[in-house]
Amino acid sequence: MTGRVGPGLVGEIMVSVRGGVEAFYAHPQRPDEEIEPGVQVLIVDFQPPRTAYVERWSALG
């Protein structure tokens, strides 16, 4: 996350794509969730051209 995501806010994520990095708009998957910059997220849905729906990433292990 490079921009805060939350209710009524559009954040930003940087995604590795085709050997480079591209910015995408980010919305929380759950409408009431807030995610601060620097948190790793999982993209759970994508709407072209550049909108992603995300949730916090929790690595197992």
N, C-alpha and C positions, 0 to 999 in steps of 0.2 A: 504494500500500500504506500503510495506517495501522497495521497490526499485523503483526509478523513471521510468516512462513509457513515451515514446515519439517516434517521427519518428526515425526509425532505432535503437531503444533501446528496450531491453527486460527487463521488470521489474519483480517484485515478489509480490505476495499476500499471505497472510496467511488465510486459510479457515478452519472453524470448520467442521470436518468430523468425523462421527462415535465416538463421545465422545472425540476426540482429536483435534489437530490442525496440518494441513499439508501445505507445501509450494507448490505453483503453479507458473509457468511462466505466466507473464501477458503482453498482447499487448493491445494498445488502440483500441476500436471499430472503431473510426474515425482515419484514418492514420495520420492526422495532429495534433491530440490532445496531450497535455503534461499533465501528472498527477504526482504531487509531492508525496513523501513519507508522510504517515500520513493521507492522504485523504481517506475517505470511498468511496468504489466503488461498483457498481452492476455488477455482472457477466452476460453478455448478450449472450455469446456463449462459448462452451467448445469443445476442440479437444483433445481426448485421446493421450497420457496418462496423461499429466500434463500441458496443455496449456489452458489459459482462455483469453477471450476477454472482456475488461471491459470499463465502462464509469463512470463518476462521479455520485455519489449517491446524490440525492436531496430529502430529506424527506419532505413530505407535512405537513403543519400544523403550 
